[in-house]
Amino acid sequence: MIEYLQHNRIRLALHTLKPGPGRALLLLHGLGERAPRTLPADCAGWPGAVHALDFTGHGESQIPRGGGYTCELLLADADIALARLGEATVCGRGLGGYIALLLAGARPQAVHGAILRDGPGLSGGGTHTKHPYIPVVDTSRVGAPDPFALADLATDARPPSYAAHYAMLADMRSPLPRPVTLCAREQPEWLVAVTAALGLEWTAFDDALQAYAHAPHGQPS
């Protein structure tokens, strides 16, 4: 089932992969991907509903004219989906993992844990470059994923201090003692900073899901 949500002029597609009562699990996909259309096998044990969002320019969501993508734009996408669900554990792959971290810091009372996983777009463009680079956009492509999204979001700057600030906001304001869980092996600079700021250790994905699924809000996970 698809529910369409409005983000300014863009229509976002929020997919229900598993209906039901209880706390929701919100899946955020990687760069250039789309939300899964069926329940992923590794999420089948989640006791509540499972939803997946198509970011702007991806999957069934609309494509804006002329690009101009930023991670903050996608953060607003995810915030609209979270507002619809009320409260959720947020699991992001790649680029979606970075957005999940930002959302945990921006909405610490509504995000019942953010799980960061490997996937496309996890690193972004970094913060250090020796050679100037302007991405070439393949304007002959039609449909999702938007080539402007691929160009803009693959090269976006992610200062480590910026990511660490969001991580610390989540840590200070969330009722959970562990609002962010690291399930990614890749270690871009921003994630190294987050890991250091929160003292994170790598956790198996199944363990992260079970911890958030069974911990009451405000109790140890």
VOPAGU-2260 file (C-alpha; in pm, 1 decimal, decimal comma):
REM VOPAGU-2260
SITE   aa  ch    i         X         Y         Z
SITE  MET   A    0       0,0       0,0       0,0
SITE  ILE   A    1     126,3     348,9     -86,4
SITE  GLU   A    2      24,7     665,0      94,9
SITE  TYR   A    3     120,9     992,8     -67,1
SITE  LEU   A    4     243,0    1277,6     152,1
SITE  GLN   A    5     294,8    1636,1      41,7
SITE  HIS   A    6     630,1    1810,0      81,2
SITE  ASN   A    7     572,8    2156,9     -60,7
SITE  ARG   A    8     517,5    2083,8    -431,8
SITE  ILE   A    9     660,3    1733,3    -417,6
SITE  ARG   A   10     446,5    1425,5    -359,6
SITE  LEU   A   11     628,2    1166,2    -148,1
SITE  ALA   A   12     550,9     794,1    -153,6
SITE  LEU   A   13     532,8     620,8     183,8
SITE  HIS   A   14     500,3     243,4     145,9
SITE  THR   A   15     344,2      18,5     408,0
SITE  LEU   A   16     532,7    -310,1     389,7
SITE  LYS   A   17     373,1    -456,7     701,3
SITE  PRO   A   18      61,3    -312,1     866,4
SITE  GLY   A   19     -19,1    -349,0    1231,4
SITE  PRO   A   20     -27,6    -182,5    1571,6
SITE  GLY   A   21     273,1     -91,8    1779,5
SITE  ARG   A   22     579,1     119,8    1718,2
SITE  ALA   A   23     664,4     163,0    1350,9
SITE  LEU   A   24     991,7      88,5    1176,7
SITE  LEU   A   25    1072,9     344,1     904,4
SITE  LEU   A   26    1319,0     236,0     634,2
SITE  LEU   A   27    1524,1     497,1     445,9
SITE  HIS   A   28    1698,8     380,9     128,5
SITE  GLY   A   29    2042,5     457,1     -12,6
SITE  LEU   A   30    2138,4     700,4    -288,3
SITE  GLY   A   31    1990,0     603,2    -623,6
SITE  GLU   A   32    1781,3     326,2    -466,9
SITE  ARG   A   33    1409,8     306,7    -396,5
SITE  ALA   A   34    1207,5     184,1    -103,5
SITE  PRO   A   35    1160,6    -193,8     -99,4
SITE  ARG   A   36     824,6    -308,7    -228,4
SITE  THR   A   37     806,0    -614,2      -3,4
SITE  LEU   A   38     909,8    -665,4     355,9
SITE  PRO   A   39    1287,1    -732,0     372,2
SITE  ALA   A   40    1365,8   -1069,1     526,5
SITE  ASP   A   41    1593,6    -914,9     788,7
SITE  CYS   A   42    1308,0    -690,9     909,9
SITE  ALA   A   43    1046,4    -967,1     931,0
SITE  GLY   A   44    1089,5   -1002,2    1307,3
SITE  TRP   A   45     990,6    -642,0    1380,2
SITE  PRO   A   46     674,4    -664,6    1594,2
SITE  GLY   A   47     504,9    -347,3    1469,4
SITE  ALA   A   48     429,2    -193,4    1133,0
SITE  VAL   A   49     708,0    -146,2     878,3
SITE  HIS   A   50     709,2     149,7     638,9
SITE  ALA   A   51     954,4     263,6     371,9
SITE  LEU   A   52     990,2     611,9     223,6
SITE  ASP   A   53    1090,6     707,1    -129,1
SITE  PHE   A   54    1299,8    1024,3    -102,6
SITE  THR   A   55    1234,7    1313,4    -340,2
SITE  GLY   A   56    1351,1    1214,6    -688,5
SITE  HIS   A   57    1353,5     843,6    -607,6
SITE  GLY   A   58    1110,7     556,0    -655,8
SITE  GLU   A   59     746,4     662,3    -669,3
SITE  SER   A   60     808,7    1011,1    -529,3
SITE  GLN   A   61     802,6    1309,0    -760,9
SITE  ILE   A   62    1106,1    1459,2    -931,0
SITE  PRO   A   63    1158,6    1835,2    -897,1
SITE  ARG   A   64    1273,4    2046,8   -1188,8
SITE  GLY   A   65    1638,4    2145,8   -1202,5
SITE  GLY   A   66    1786,9    1950,9    -913,7
SITE  GLY   A   67    1914,4    2142,7    -612,0
SITE  TYR   A   68    1921,5    1839,3    -382,0
SITE  THR   A   69    2062,4    1861,2     -30,2
SITE  CYS   A   70    2062,5    1622,5     262,4
SITE  GLU   A   71    1851,2    1875,8     450,0
SITE  LEU   A   72    1586,1    1843,7     177,6
SITE  LEU   A   73    1578,3    1468,4     235,0
SITE  LEU   A   74    1573,0    1527,9     610,7
SITE  ALA   A   75    1252,1    1725,0     557,7
SITE  ASP   A   76    1114,2    1432,1     352,9
SITE  ALA   A   77    1183,7    1195,6     641,6
SITE  ASP   A   78    1043,2    1442,0     895,1
SITE  ILE   A   79     713,0    1453,5     705,5
SITE  ALA   A   80     696,0    1073,0     708,1
SITE  LEU   A   81     780,6    1065,4    1079,5
SITE  ALA   A   82     507,1    1318,7    1153,5
SITE  ARG   A   83     261,1    1091,1     975,5
SITE  LEU   A   84     371,2     790,4    1184,0
SITE  GLY   A   85     400,0     980,2    1510,5
SITE  GLU   A   86     694,3     780,0    1644,7
SITE  ALA   A   87     927,3     531,6    1479,2
SITE  THR   A   88    1256,3     353,0    1490,3
SITE  VAL   A   89    1441,4     475,2    1181,1
SITE  CYS   A   90    1673,3     247,8     985,6
SITE  GLY   A   91    1877,1     397,4     703,7
SITE  ARG   A   92    2102,3     245,4     438,6
SITE  GLY   A   93    2386,6     452,2     298,6
SITE  LEU   A   94    2259,3     804,7     239,7
SITE  GLY   A   95    1949,1     704,2     434,8
SITE  GLY   A   96    2170,7     630,2     733,8
SITE  TYR   A   97    2303,6     984,8     732,1
SITE  ILE   A   98    1947,0    1118,0     710,9
SITE  ALA   A   99    1843,2     887,3     997,0
SITE  LEU   A  100    2117,1    1039,7    1214,3
SITE  LEU   A  101    2005,7    1395,3    1132,4
SITE  LEU   A  102    1644,0    1302,6    1205,5
SITE  ALA   A  103    1739,5    1150,8    1542,3
SITE  GLY   A  104    1902,3    1479,6    1640,8
SITE  ALA   A  105    1623,1    1695,4    1501,9
SITE  ARG   A  106    1333,9    1491,3    1648,0
SITE  PRO   A  107    1481,3    1306,9    1947,8
SITE  GLN   A  108    1144,9    1258,3    2120,3
SITE  ALA   A  109     983,8    1096,0    1813,5
SITE  VAL   A  110    1275,7     883,3    1689,6
SITE  HIS   A  111    1293,1     565,8    1898,4
SITE  GLY   A  112    1645,1     486,5    1785,2
SITE  ALA   A  113    1832,5     536,5    1458,9
SITE  ILE   A  114    2011,0     243,2    1295,4
SITE  LEU   A  115    2290,6     329,3    1051,3
SITE  ARG   A  116    2373,1      69,0     784,3
SITE  ASP   A  117    2611,6      42,2     491,4
SITE  GLY   A  118    2477,7     133,9     149,4
SITE  PRO   A  119    2509,9     370,9    -147,5
SITE  GLY   A  120    2588,6     729,9     -61,6
SITE  LEU   A  121    2703,7     674,7     296,4
SITE  SER   A  122    3021,6     878,1     249,5
SITE  GLY   A  123    2894,5    1171,8      45,4
SITE  GLY   A  124    3153,8    1409,5     -92,9
SITE  GLY   A  125    3357,8    1438,6     223,6
SITE  THR   A  126    3518,0    1766,0     329,6
SITE  HIS   A  127    3865,1    1751,3     177,1
SITE  THR   A  128    3951,2    1757,2    -190,8
SITE  LYS   A  129    4273,5    1821,1    -378,6
SITE  HIS   A  130    4108,9    1873,4    -716,6
SITE  PRO   A  131    3798,6    2075,0    -799,8
SITE  TYR   A  132    3519,2    1857,0    -933,3
SITE  ILE   A  133    3190,2    1946,9   -1098,2
SITE  PRO   A  134    2968,4    1641,9   -1156,6
SITE  VAL   A  135    2830,3    1583,6   -1503,6
SITE  VAL   A  136    2454,4    1529,6   -1506,4
SITE  ASP   A  137    2313,5    1285,3   -1759,1
SITE  THR   A  138    2010,1    1487,4   -1866,6
SITE  SER   A  139    1912,2    1222,2   -2122,1
SITE  ARG   A  140    1791,2     998,9   -1839,6
SITE  VAL   A  141    1419,6    1003,9   -1773,4
SITE  GLY   A  142    1254,4     895,0   -1450,7
SITE  ALA   A  143    1379,2     798,2   -1109,0
SITE  PRO   A  144    1635,7     811,6    -971,2
SITE  ASP   A  145    1677,4    1170,8   -1079,0
SITE  PRO   A  146    2027,9    1217,3   -1227,2
SITE  PHE   A  147    2048,6    1553,7   -1051,0
SITE  ALA   A  148    1998,6    1372,7    -719,5
SITE  LEU   A  149    2282,1    1133,2    -801,2
SITE  ALA   A  150    2513,2    1422,3    -888,6
SITE  ASP   A  151    2421,9    1651,8    -599,9
SITE  LEU   A  152    2406,8    1396,9    -319,0
SITE  ALA   A  153    2713,5    1194,7    -419,4
SITE  THR   A  154    2929,7    1504,7    -377,6
SITE  ASP   A  155    2762,7    1686,2     -85,9
SITE  ALA   A  156    2988,3    1805,1     194,3
SITE  ARG   A  157    2936,7    1644,5     535,0
SITE  PRO   A  158    3157,9    1815,6     792,2
SITE  PRO   A  159    3232,0    1575,5    1079,0
SITE  SER   A  160    3151,4    1842,4    1338,6
SITE  TYR   A  161    2807,0    1897,4    1182,0
SITE  ALA   A  162    2718,4    1528,3    1202,8
SITE  ALA   A  163    2857,9    1506,5    1556,2
SITE  HIS   A  164    2635,5    1796,8    1668,1
SITE  TYR   A  165    2324,4    1610,7    1551,4
SITE  ALA   A  166    2447,7    1295,7    1724,8
SITE  MET   A  167    2499,1    1484,8    2051,0
SITE  LEU   A  168    2154,0    1644,3    2023,4
SITE  ALA   A  169    2006,6    1297,0    1993,9
SITE  ASP   A  170    2212,5    1177,2    2289,4
SITE  MET   A  171    2115,7    1471,3    2511,9
SITE  ARG   A  172    1744,0    1492,4    2431,6
SITE  SER   A  173    1634,2    1138,7    2355,4
SITE  PRO   A  174    1473,5     939,5    2639,0
SITE  LEU   A  175    1679,1     642,4    2518,0
SITE  PRO   A  176    2026,4     579,2    2660,9
SITE  ARG   A  177    2142,0     466,8    2315,0
SITE  PRO   A  178    1958,5     670,6    2050,4
SITE  VAL   A  179    2197,3     579,8    1766,6
SITE  THR   A  180    2323,7     233,0    1676,5
SITE  LEU   A  181    2607,8     166,9    1435,1
SITE  CYS   A  182    2559,2    -129,9    1201,6
SITE  ALA   A  183    2785,2       1,6     923,3
SITE  ARG   A  184    3137,3    -120,4     847,6
SITE  GLU   A  185    3228,7     174,0     621,9
SITE  GLN   A  186    3377,9     461,8     818,7
SITE  PRO   A  187    3358,6     799,2     639,6
SITE  GLU   A  188    3487,8    1098,4     832,4
SITE  TRP   A  189    3145,7    1211,2     952,3
SITE  LEU   A  190    3069,0     866,1    1091,8
SITE  VAL   A  191    3407,6     844,7    1264,3
SITE  ALA   A  192    3320,5    1172,0    1439,1
SITE  VAL   A  193    2977,8    1040,3    1541,4
SITE  THR   A  194    3130,7     716,4    1667,4
SITE  ALA   A  195    3379,4     909,7    1880,5
SITE  ALA   A  196    3119,4    1155,3    2012,0
SITE  LEU   A  197    2881,3     881,9    2130,4
SITE  GLY   A  198    3131,7     604,0    2203,3
SITE  LEU   A  199    2960,6     370,2    1957,3
SITE  GLU   A  200    3062,3      14,7    1879,8
SITE  TRP   A  201    2954,5    -193,1    1581,7
SITE  THR   A  202    2634,6    -389,1    1646,0
SITE  ALA   A  203    2477,2    -667,8    1443,1
SITE  PHE   A  204    2162,3    -551,3    1267,7
SITE  ASP   A  205    1938,4    -817,4    1423,7
SITE  ASP   A  206    2058,7    -718,9    1770,2
SITE  ALA   A  207    1990,6    -350,4    1700,2
SITE  LEU   A  208    1637,7    -424,9    1580,7
SITE  GLN   A  209    1558,6    -641,8    1880,0
SITE  ALA   A  210    1695,1    -385,7    2124,5
SITE  TYR   A  211    1475,3    -105,7    1990,5
SITE  ALA   A  212    1173,6    -331,0    1937,8
SITE  HIS   A  213    1160,3    -441,8    2299,8
SITE  ALA   A  214    1283,3    -135,5    2488,3
SITE  PRO   A  215    1007,5      92,3    2621,5
SITE  HIS   A  216    1066,6     456,6    2536,7
SITE  GLY   A  217    1300,5     593,0    2800,7
SITE  GLN   A  218    1426,9     251,6    2918,4
SITE  PRO   A  219    1770,0      98,5    2850,4
SITE  SER   A  220    1803,3     -60,0    2507,0
